[in-house]
Structures are given as C-alpha cells and as structure tokens.
Amino acid sequence: MTPPAFVRLAAHPLRWALLTALAGDDLRVRELTERVGQPQNLVSYHLRLLRDGGLVAATRSSFDGRDSYYHLDLDRCSAALAETGAALHPALRAEPPPAPAGRIAVLFVCTGNSARSPIAEALLHERGAGKIRVTSAGTRPKPALAPDALRVLRDEFGIDVAGQRPRSLDAVAGRRFDHVITLCDKAREAFPDFPHHPRRRHWSVPEPADGYDAFRHTAAEIDTRVRHLLPDLVVAQGKEAQP
C-alpha cells in the first residue's frame, strides 16, 4: 500500500526541517538555507516539491519585489495530517487544543495599522475566549481603519470594531508582550527591538487591493493563521512555565 502523500513529502529529513522552520515564521530562501544548513540549490529543489504538494506557498515580498516569502498552507497541512491518521487507523482523531492557562499578550504589527493588523487583532481576540490580550499597531499608522476592513469583520465574522482607530507602534513600545507578529514585509524590516524580548514571528500577508473581495481573501488567510496560532501559543506558554 502506498503511504499518504503527506508522509511521502514530509518523511524526507530536509523537507521536514523546512516544514518545521516554516511552522512559525514566513521565511525567504536565504533564511531557510541558514536555518537548515544546506545549500540554496538543494533547499530550492525541496521547496518546489513541497509547493507542488500543496504544503508550502510563496508570496512576493512587498519590501523587495525580487524576493519571496515562503509559508505553510496550514489548512492543507491540517487536512493532510487528518487524512494520514485516518489512513492508519480510524480511531486516530486530532483532539482540540487546550485553553491557555493564563493571559497571553500578543502584538500584531503592520505599516498602516488600518487593515491587516487590526483584522488579526479582532480575530485573535474573538477566538481567544478572553485568554489572549491582543493589541495591534503600525510603524506608520494611517488616520483611520480601512472601510472594507470594518465591513469584512462585521459581515464575515460578526465583529464590530467601528470605534477603533490606528495606533502607533511608539504608543505600545513600553508594554510587555509575549509574542510580536509582523504581518507585512516593510514592518518586519523596520521593527525595533523590544526590551522584554518577546517571541518574534512574521506572516508575509500582502496588503489587500481595493475592493471587498480582496479584503475578504486577506481576512480569510489571517483567520486561518490565527486559528492555527492558538495551540502554538498554548504550547509556548507551557514551555516557558517549566522550571
């Protein structure tokens, strides 16, 4: 019997290392070569196999258009893992992640704090069941939230943030965060060091183009990432609590 596609792809040591490296951060090829300690041509070859298998996707960098960020397709990975378990034994079911044991502080950052980061803030706040203290900010905040960002949160997720205004990163620089997540490539390059050394992550999410459909697509991608972020936050919290 042929093993499931996920097993065939992920069983290779280098491909597994690439998947592991991309589990928390969106990374460029040169950063992946440093993480896995392999030459770029070999990394690029195995990245292509992972992309062809639907486990990894790439987006063009908004900071340097000649570069690309690679990221896991988390929904596809989740479905592939579920199919793999079911192929082995029908009793293998993924259990829902435990709730956080205490408050976790998360900061989302993009450039204007008018679309991507406030969408992420609203979605994590909603899905975190009051256990996540979520904030968003911008390196160069705009005067107001994008109307389509407000609309997509209201119409697609039932969340009303009409009273929220973009805030500057300087306004939250003195606060303590456990995790800081940049959602645009320009913000990643401009992001300063925080004194409490939070866990840094990067999601390379392109700025939505004009139009409601573009904002709906961006919100859906962010929601996928947020849903898969929650159990990761719980695991990280447990590791930090260990003596």
ROSE-654010 format. One record per residue (C-alpha): residue in three letters; x, y, z. Coordinates in steps of 0.05 Angstrom, whole numbers, plus 5000, padded with zeros to 4 digits. Example, Ala and Ser with C-alpha at 12.3 -4.5 7.8 and 13.67 -1.06 7.14 Angstrom:
2
ALA524649105156
SER527349795143
***
This chain:
243
MET500050005000
THR502750694981
PRO503651165040
PRO499451805041
ALA502252395003
PHE503852785067
VAL508152215092
ARG511952155026
LEU513352905026
ALA514753035100
ALA518852405114
HIS524952675078
PRO529552985132
LEU530853635095
ARG523553735076
TRP521553615147
ALA526654125170
LEU523754625121
LEU516654495144
THR518954575217
ALA522555225201
LEU516255505167
ALA511655285223
GLY512255945260
ASP515256445211
ASP514856635138
LEU521956605112
ARG525956755050
VAL530256235015
ARG536756515043
GLU533956495113
LEU531755775103
THR538655585080
GLU541455875144
ARG536255515187
VAL537354825156
GLY544754895140
GLN544154665068
PRO546054995001
GLN540955434966
ASN540054994905
LEU538254394948
VAL533454804991
SER530155094929
TYR529254394899
HIS525754124961
LEU521554754968
ARG519054644898
LEU516853934917
LEU513254204978
ARG509854744936
ASP507754224884
GLY504853804940
GLY500854404965
LEU504054425034
VAL508055075022
ALA506255714986
ALA510156344968
THR508457084965
ARG512557634932
SER515858094983
SER512658784988
PHE519359045014
ASP523758764958
GLY519758544898
ARG525558094874
ASP524757654936
SER519357184961
TYR516956945029
TYR515156205038
HIS509755985087
LEU505955355106
ASP498955255078
LEU496355095147
ASP489454855126
ARG492454395074
CYS497454125125
SER491954025176
ALA487553645126
ALA493453225103
LEU495253035174
ALA488052835188
GLU487852415125
THR494452085145
GLY491751895214
ALA485251625185
ALA489151215134
LEU493050885190
HIS487150765239
PRO480151055243
ALA480951185317
LEU486451685306
ARG483052355314
ALA486153025330
GLU483953285398
PRO482154025406
PRO487754435435
PRO487354615510
ALA485655325530
PRO491255785554
ALA492755725629
GLY493456485637
ARG493357135598
ILE497957155538
ALA499857835508
VAL500457875433
LEU502058475389
PHE500558485314
VAL504358995272
CYS503759235200
THR505459905168
GLY498860295170
ASN495059915224
SER488860015181
ALA487459315154
ARG491858705166
SER493958805238
PRO487159045264
ILE483858465228
ALA488757985262
GLU487558335329
ALA480058265324
LEU480157535302
LEU485057305356
HIS481157695409
GLU474857345386
ARG477756645382
GLY481956715444
ALA475856685490
GLY478557245534
LYS485156895549
ILE489257295499
ARG490858035509
VAL491458275438
THR493858945411
SER495659195342
ALA499859785319
GLY503160075258
THR510160335242
ARG506860895202
PRO499460895223
LYS494161165177
PRO488661645201
ALA483061115202
LEU481660375192
ALA480060175120
PRO472560165109
ASP472959475076
ALA476759205137
LEU471059435182
ARG465959145134
VAL469258465127
LEU469958375202
ARG462658555212
ASP459658175154
GLU464157545153
PHE465657465227
GLY460457875265
ILE465758315297
ASP464659065305
VAL470959495312
ALA467960135284
GLY470460535344
GLN477660325337
ARG483060775309
PRO490060615283
ARG495460685336
SER502860805330
LEU508060285350
ASP511060815395
ALA504660825436
VAL505560095457
ALA513260055459
GLY513360075535
ARG508559495544
ARG510558775555
PHE508658265502
ASP509757515499
HIS509257495423
VAL510058015369
ILE507757835299
THR509158275238
LEU504358195180
CYS507758595126
ASP514858565100
LYS516159305108
ALA514259285181
ARG518858695192
GLU524759075165
ALA523159705205
PHE521259355270
PRO525359575332
ASP527759135389
PHE523159085448
PRO526459095517
HIS522858475542
HIS524958045483
PRO518257765461
ARG517857175414
ARG518257455343
ARG514257175284
HIS513057415214
TRP506957305169
SER508157565099
VAL501057775083
PRO500358235022
GLU496658885032
PRO489558775005
ALA488059124940
ASP481959564932
GLY475259214936
TYR471458794986
ASP473358124955
ALA480758284965
PHE479558445038
ARG475457825047
HIS481057395018
THR486157735064
ALA481757645125
ALA480656905109
GLU488256805104
ILE489357165170
ASP483756765203
THR487056115181
ARG493556335212
VAL490156565276
ARG486455905285
HIS492955525279
LEU496656025323
LEU492455895384
PRO495055195401
ASP502155435387
LEU501255985438
VAL498955475490
VAL504955025476
ALA509755615481
GLN506555835547
GLY507455135575
LYS514755115557
GLU516055795589
ALA512555565653
GLN517254965661
PRO522855055712
***
